[in-house]
C-alpha cells in the first residue's frame, strides 16, 4: 500500500510540474488521472521493489546525483583532453571487479553510473562481478573499491 500511495503522489506531482495549472478542475483531473494510473499499475502488479524503489535511502540519493554529475563533467573533460592532445595516453582496458552492492537495484544503479561516466562502459554485469571497459589504465584501476562503489552501496537501505 505504501508503494501505491507513493506512486500516486509521484504521478500527481509530476503532472503538476508539467502542467503548471492550478485551477480546481485541472487539479481534480490530474489527481483523477494519477489515481487511475496508480490503480491500474497496482492491479497489474507493477509496483514492486524495482518498478518503484521507495526503499532507497533518499538522503544518499540527494547527495549522489550532484556528486555523479560532477564526476561526469570531470570525466568528460579528461576524455576530451585525451582526444585533442595526442601526447596523453589512451590504453583501452577491460577491468573486472566485485561491486559491494547487495540488491539488483544497487547493481543496476552502479552499472548505469559507470556507463554514464565518459571513458567507461559496463560491459557485463552479474551478481558479484562487473566487467568494465575503460579508456585508460588509470580509469580501470580506480574502479574496484571506488568512491562510486561506496556511494552506490550507501543508496541501499540496510
N, C-alpha and C positions, 0 to 999 in steps of 0.2 A: 504494500500500500504506500510506503514511503517513496518508492521509485515512481509510482503513478502520480502522486502529488507533486514531486519534484519535476517530473517530466511535464506535467500540465503547467506549472509555474514557469518553467524554462520556455515552453512554447508561447505562453501568453506574453512573457517579457520580450521574447524575440519578435513577436508580431507587433507589439507596441513600439519597439525600437525601429522596425521597418516602416510602420505606418506613420507614426508621429501625430496621429489624430486622437483627440481626447473628447470627442462628442459622445454622449451616452449610448447612442445607437451603435456606433463603431466599436466602442469598448465592449458592449454586450456581444456584438458579432464576433469580435476577436476572441473573447472568453469562451463563447459557444463553440467556435471552431477549434480552439485549443482543447476544450473538453471532449469534443467528438473524436479528435485525433488521439487523445490520450486513452479514451475508451476502446477505440479500435486497436491501438497498439497493445493495450492490456489483454484484450480478447485474443489477439494473435500471438500472445506470449513473447513479445519483442522487448519487454522491459526487464532484461536480465542484467547481470553484473558487467557485461561487456557492452551492451547496447546503450545503457545509461549509467555510467560509472559514478554513482554518488558515494562510493566507498573511498574515493581518492582523498588524500589529506589536502584539503583546499588551501591551507596556509602554504604548503610546499608548492602547490600548483601556481599560486600567485607570485611566488618568488622564482619559480622555474622558468616561466615564459620570458620575463625580461632577461634573465641570465642566458637562456638559449638564443634569444635574438642577438645579444651582444656577441656570443660565440660564433653565430652565423656570419655576422659582419666581419669579425676578426679573421675568420677562415676565408671568407670571400676576398678580403684584402690580400691575404697571403697567397691564395691561388692566382689572383690577378697579377701580383708581383712576379710569381714564378713563370707565368705565361709570357709576360712582357720582357723579363730580363733573362736572357739565355744562360747567364752565369750561375743562376740559382738552380740547385739540383732538383730534378724530378726523377723519383725512383719508385715506380708503381710497385706496391707490395700487398700481398694478402696476409692478413693477421688473424689468428684465431685466439679467442679468449673466452673465459667463463664470466658471464654477467652475474651480478648479485641479486637481480630481481627474482621474486618467487612466483608471481602471478603472470598469466598470459598478458593481461593488460599492461603490466610493468615492462615486460619484454617487448611488446609492440611499441610502447612509448619510447623506450630506449633505442630500438632499431630505427624507428622513424626519425628520431633526433639525430642519429648518426647519419642517415641518408640526407636529411635536410642540410646538414653542415657541408659546405662545399669542400671537395677533396676527399670525401669518404662516402662509401656506399656499403650498406649492409647487404651482403650477397646471399648469405644463408643464415637463417635464424632457427634454432632449435632450443628446447629447454636445456639450459646449462651450457650452451655453446653458440657463439656468434662467429661468423666468418665475414671479415670486413676487408674491402679493397680500399687502400689508402694511396693518395698521390705521392706521399713521401714516406721514408722510413721513420722520420720523427713522428708523423701523424699516426702511423701504425703502432709505434712503441708507446704512445700516450693513451691507448685505448683501454688496456687492462687496468683496473683499479683507478679509473679516471674520475674527475670531478663530475662528469656527466653520468657515469655509472652510479656514483654516490647519490646524486640529486634525483635520478630516476628511481632508485630504491627508496628514497625518502617519500616519494609520492604514494607508495603503497602503505596503507594503514596496517599496523600490526594485528 
